[in-house]
Amino acid sequence: MGSNFPMWMEDGVTLQNIVKLSLRGSVMCVKLPPVWQLPFLEVLRLKRMERLKYLCYRYPTDEEYGNQLVVFQKLKLLSLEWMESLENWHEYDTQQVTSVTFPKLDAMEIIDCPKLTALPNVPILKSLSLTGNKVLLGLVSAITNLSYLYLGASQGSSRRVRTLYYIYNGEREGSTDTKEEHILPDHLLSWGSLTKLHLQGFNTPAPENVKSRSGHMMSVQGLVLASCDCFIQHEGLQSPLWFWKSFGCLQRLEIRYCDSLTFWPEEEFRSLTSLEKLFILNCKNFTGMPPVRLSVKPSADECLCNLEYLKIEHCPNLVVFPTCFSRLKNVDIWYNSKLMSIPEGLGHQGTVHTLSIVECPRLETLPSSFQFLSNLRYLELACCISLTSLPEGMHNLTALKTLYFFECPGITALPEGLQQRLHGLQIFTVEDCPALARRCRRGGDYWEKVKDIPDLRVTSEPRPVWKDAAGSIIPKCMIAWQRRASSSGQPDN
């Protein structure tokens, strides 16, 4: 394809019944066909059209051109990605004023379009994802009906995250690795309708005029902080507590790729009284230790009093984590290479329903307090190669229905108490635990106790190691985890 699309795409007739249109990699193209004339177009995706300067042009099929609006009558989703030459919406627009209108647009994604200087007219827009354009970051406050907002500070993300919250949404992965200063927009707290907010790559606290709004309570229920090193106290930087005090309604918090996170952020979390789900992912310096300034252990009332789900994953320096959560139901501890023991206090949380410990190679023991997990229904131990035994007293796990062992070769036998609970299981799986598998097979020590379990799977052969589409190795335990995910009873991430 040359600098223009074929004539048959520009006649206004051939494509008139199109509902979804995706154009990618047309690097030489300088002009789009008149897509705004398509009467049924609902989804428009443009990606890597590196020479395209404008979305709309004057075409011979246009009846006239003056100051009339260019209207995309039915478009609901618009995605523009990596359009480095895109300057404006219409070739006749002035710098920050456009005649282009999207009256029914629900979701818009503008990723790495650094020269774009204006936002279109989007009267009912609910979902906006914006990355790599400081000018547009400053204009977002004009869109007042948003319920989902993704703001990425820098261009050229090496890892992308999910950005488009919409019925046609796709998966994105990303983060920001540049040292350039990226300041939080000063209108961050101005959206009263937001329920989901995703911030990525901000490394500088907001100006004083934003801090003065600290009494403003946002309606945000879901917050993601990715590669943001300005919200947690570290290296002399004071934590912006004004920011955290704005999220009293927050129910779900995800912190990922935040290298500044080293200690458990006690002060920052103190205001999150409604928080139910907490995810700490890929934070390489996170130890889980309490801040040095805390001289006494906080009580349960001072912690996240409504927290029900805690997940800590891929934090290679994790050595401990708090357990003073009075309503905790689900705990996932995955891929934490330094963790050697589970805090004793976790066993005293009688509310815990599911516990999953995956790929913690230095974990040697489980606390004796596990005997008090009387409401535990689901227990998974996977790829914990140093774990050699389970605690006594597990006969008290009267609610246990699902038990998984994957690649824990050091577990050669089950304690007497846990053996007493085998007959009540609905699902029991042993994979790549050779000695334990022998006991659970026909003729083994535990056969009479496990033979009537409805879903019984016992193998001692190592599962094959597969590669995904990108060539990355998928651990054996993850293959097994994916296979049984639908029956795990674990909460939705």
Long-range contacts (C-beta under 8 A, 24 or more apart in sequence): 1-26, 1-28, 1-29, 2-28, 2-29, 3-28, 3-29, 3-30, 3-31, 3-51, 4-29, 4-30, 4-31, 5-29, 5-31, 5-32, 5-33, 9-33, 10-34, 10-59, 10-61, 11-61, 12-37, 12-61, 16-40, 19-43, 20-44, 20-45, 21-45, 22-46, 22-47, 23-47, 23-49, 24-48, 24-49, 25-49, 26-52, 27-51, 31-57, 32-56, 32-57, 34-59, 34-61, 34-62, 35-72, 36-70, 36-71, 36-72, 36-100, 37-61, 39-73, 39-74, 40-74, 41-72, 41-74, 41-75, 42-74, 42-75, 42-76, 42-77, 43-75, 43-76, 43-77, 43-168, 44-72, 44-75, 44-77, 44-78, 44-79, 45-77, 45-78, 45-79, 45-81, 46-79, 46-80, 46-81, 46-83, 47-79, 47-80, 47-81, 47-82, 47-83, 48-81, 48-82, 48-83, 49-83, 49-86, 50-82, 50-83, 50-84, 50-85, 51-85, 52-83, 52-85, 52-86, 53-85, 53-86, 53-87, 53-88, 53-91, 54-86, 54-87, 54-88, 54-89, 54-90, 54-91, 54-93, 55-80, 55-86, 55-88, 55-89, 55-90, 55-100, 56-89, 56-90, 56-91, 56-100, 57-90, 57-91, 58-91, 58-92, 65-92, 67-99, 68-99, 69-99, 69-100, 69-101, 69-121, 70-99, 70-100, 70-101, 71-100, 71-101, 71-102, 71-103, 72-100, 72-101, 72-102, 72-103, 72-105, 73-103, 73-104, 74-104, 75-102, 75-104, 75-105, 76-104, 76-105, 76-106, 76-107, 76-168, 77-105, 77-106, 77-107, 77-108, 77-164, 77-166, 77-168, 78-102, 78-105, 78-107, 78-108, 78-109, 79-108, 79-109, 79-111, 79-164, 80-109, 80-110, 80-111, 80-113, 80-116, 81-109, 81-111, 81-112, 81-113, 82-111, 82-112, 82-113, 83-112, 83-113, 83-116, 84-112, 84-113, 84-114, 84-115, 85-115, 86-113, 86-115, 86-116, 87-115, 87-116, 87-117, 88-116, 88-117, 88-118, 89-118, 89-120, 93-118, 96-139, 106-166, 107-164, 107-165, 107-166, 107-168, 107-169, 109-163, 109-164, 110-136, 111-152, 111-163, 111-172, 112-155, 112-156, 112-157, 114-155, 119-143, 127-164, 127-165, 127-166, 129-163, 129-164, 129-165, 129-198, 131-155, 131-157, 131-163, 131-174, 131-200, 132-156, 132-157, 137-185, 138-185, 138-187, 140-185, 140-187, 141-185, 141-187, 141-190, 141-191, 144-191, 144-193, 145-193, 146-191, 146-193, 146-194, 147-193, 147-194, 147-195, 147-196, 148-194, 148-195, 148-196, 148-197, 148-198, 149-191, 149-194, 149-196, 149-197, 149-198, 150-198, 150-200, 151-185, 151-198, 151-199, 151-200, 151-202, 152-176, 152-200, 152-201, 153-182, 153-200, 153-201, 153-202, 153-203, 154-178, 154-180, 154-182, 154-201, 157-200, 157-201, 159-257, 161-198, 161-200, 161-224, 161-226, 161-256, 162-198, 163-198, 165-196, 174-200, 174-226, 175-200, 175-201, 175-226, 175-227, 175-256, 175-257, 176-200, 176-201, 176-227, 177-227, 183-207, 184-210, 184-230, 186-210, 189-213, 189-216, 189-218, 189-246, 191-218, 192-218, 192-219, 193-219, 194-218, 194-219, 194-220, 195-219, 195-220, 195-221, 195-222, 196-220, 196-221, 196-222, 196-223, 197-222, 197-223, 197-224, 198-223, 198-224, 198-226, 199-223, 199-224, 199-225, 199-226, 199-228, 200-224, 200-226, 200-227, 200-228, 201-226, 201-227, 201-228, 202-228, 202-230, 203-228, 203-229, 203-230, 204-230, 205-230, 205-237, 205-240, 206-240, 206-243, 210-242, 211-240, 211-242, 213-242, 213-246, 214-241, 214-242, 214-243, 214-245, 214-246, 215-245, 216-246, 217-246, 217-248, 217-249, 218-246, 218-247, 218-249, 219-249, 220-247, 220-249, 220-250, 221-249, 221-250, 221-251, 221-252, 222-250, 222-251, 222-252, 222-253, 223-247, 223-250, 223-252, 223-253, 223-254, 224-253, 224-254, 224-256, 225-253, 225-254, 225-255, 225-256, 225-258, 226-254, 226-256, 226-257, 226-258, 227-256, 227-257, 227-258, 228-258, 229-258, 229-259, 229-260, 230-260, 231-258, 231-268, 232-258, 232-260, 232-261, 232-265, 232-268, 233-265, 233-267, 233-268, 233-291, 234-260, 234-261, 234-262, 235-260, 239-265, 239-267, 239-268, 241-267, 241-268, 241-271, 244-268, 244-269, 244-270, 244-271, 244-272, 245-271, 247-271, 247-272, 248-272, 248-273, 248-274, 249-274, 250-274, 250-275, 251-275, 251-276, 251-277, 252-276, 252-277, 252-278, 252-279, 253-277, 253-278, 253-279, 254-278, 254-279, 254-281, 255-279, 255-280, 255-281, 255-283, 256-280, 256-281, 256-282, 256-283, 257-281, 257-282, 257-283, 258-283, 258-286, 259-283, 259-284, 259-285, 260-285, 261-285, 261-286, 262-286, 262-287, 262-289, 263-287, 263-288, 263-289, 263-290, 263-291, 263-292, 264-288, 264-289, 264-290, 264-291, 264-321, 264-322, 265-291, 266-290, 266-291, 266-294, 266-298, 266-302, 267-291, 269-303, 269-304, 270-302, 272-304, 273-304, 273-305, 273-306, 274-306, 275-304, 275-306, 275-307, 276-306, 276-307, 276-308, 276-309, 277-307, 277-308, 277-309, 277-311, 277-491, 278-304, 278-307, 278-309, 278-310, 278-311, 279-311, 279-313, 279-493, 280-311, 280-312, 280-313, 280-315, 281-311, 281-312, 281-313, 281-314, 281-315, 282-313, 282-314, 282-315, 283-315, 284-315, 284-316, 284-317, 285-317, 286-312, 286-315, 286-317, 286-318, 287-317, 287-318, 287-319, 287-320, 288-312, 288-315, 288-318, 288-319, 288-320, 288-321, 288-322, 289-319, 289-320, 290-322, 297-324, 298-322, 298-324, 299-324, 300-324, 300-325, 300-326, 309-491, 311-493, 312-336, 323-348, 323-349, 325-349, 326-351, 327-351, 328-352, 329-353, 329-354, 330-354, 330-355, 330-490, 330-491, 331-355, 331-356, 332-356, 332-358, 332-490, 333-357, 333-358, 333-360, 334-358, 334-359, 334-360, 335-359, 335-360, 336-360, 337-361, 337-362, 338-362, 339-363, 340-364, 341-365, 341-367, 342-366, 342-367, 343-367, 344-368, 344-369, 345-369, 346-370, 347-371, 347-372, 347-373, 348-372, 349-373, 350-374, 350-375, 351-375, 352-376, 353-377, 353-378, 353-399, 353-489, 354-378, 354-379, 354-488, 354-489, 354-490, 354-491, 355-379, 355-380, 356-380, 356-382, 356-488, 356-490, 357-381, 357-382, 357-384, 358-382, 358-383, 358-384, 358-477, 358-481, 359-383, 359-384, 359-475, 359-477, 360-384, 361-385, 361-386, 362-386, 363-387, 364-388, 365-389, 365-391, 366-390, 366-391, 367-391, 368-392, 368-393, 370-394, 370-397, 371-395, 371-396, 371-397, 371-417, 372-396, 373-397, 374-398, 374-399, 375-399, 376-400, 377-401, 377-402, 377-489, 378-402, 378-488, 378-489, 378-490, 379-403, 379-404, 380-404, 380-406, 380-481, 380-488, 381-405, 381-406, 381-408, 381-411, 382-406, 382-407, 382-408, 382-477, 382-480, 382-481, 383-407, 383-408, 383-475, 383-476, 383-477, 384-408, 385-409, 385-410, 386-410, 387-411, 388-412, 389-415, 390-414, 390-415, 390-418, 391-415, 392-416, 392-417, 393-417, 394-418, 394-421, 395-420, 395-421, 397-421, 398-424, 400-424, 400-425, 401-425, 401-426, 401-427, 402-426, 402-427, 402-428, 402-487, 402-488, 402-489, 403-427, 403-428, 403-429, 404-429, 404-480, 404-484, 405-429, 405-430, 405-431, 405-433, 405-436, 406-431, 406-432, 406-433, 406-476, 406-477, 406-480, 406-481, 407-431, 407-432, 407-433, 407-462, 407-476, 407-477, 408-432, 408-433, 408-436, 409-433, 409-434, 409-435, 411-435, 411-436, 412-436, 413-439, 413-445, 414-439, 414-446, 419-446, 419-449, 422-446, 422-449, 422-450, 422-453, 423-449, 423-452, 423-453, 425-450, 425-453, 426-453, 426-454, 426-455, 427-453, 427-454, 427-455, 427-484, 427-487, 428-453, 428-455, 428-456, 428-457, 428-458, 429-455, 429-456, 429-457, 429-458, 429-480, 429-484, 430-457, 430-458, 430-459, 431-457, 431-458, 431-459, 431-463, 431-476, 431-480, 432-459, 432-460, 432-461, 432-462, 432-463, 432-476, 433-460, 434-460, 455-487
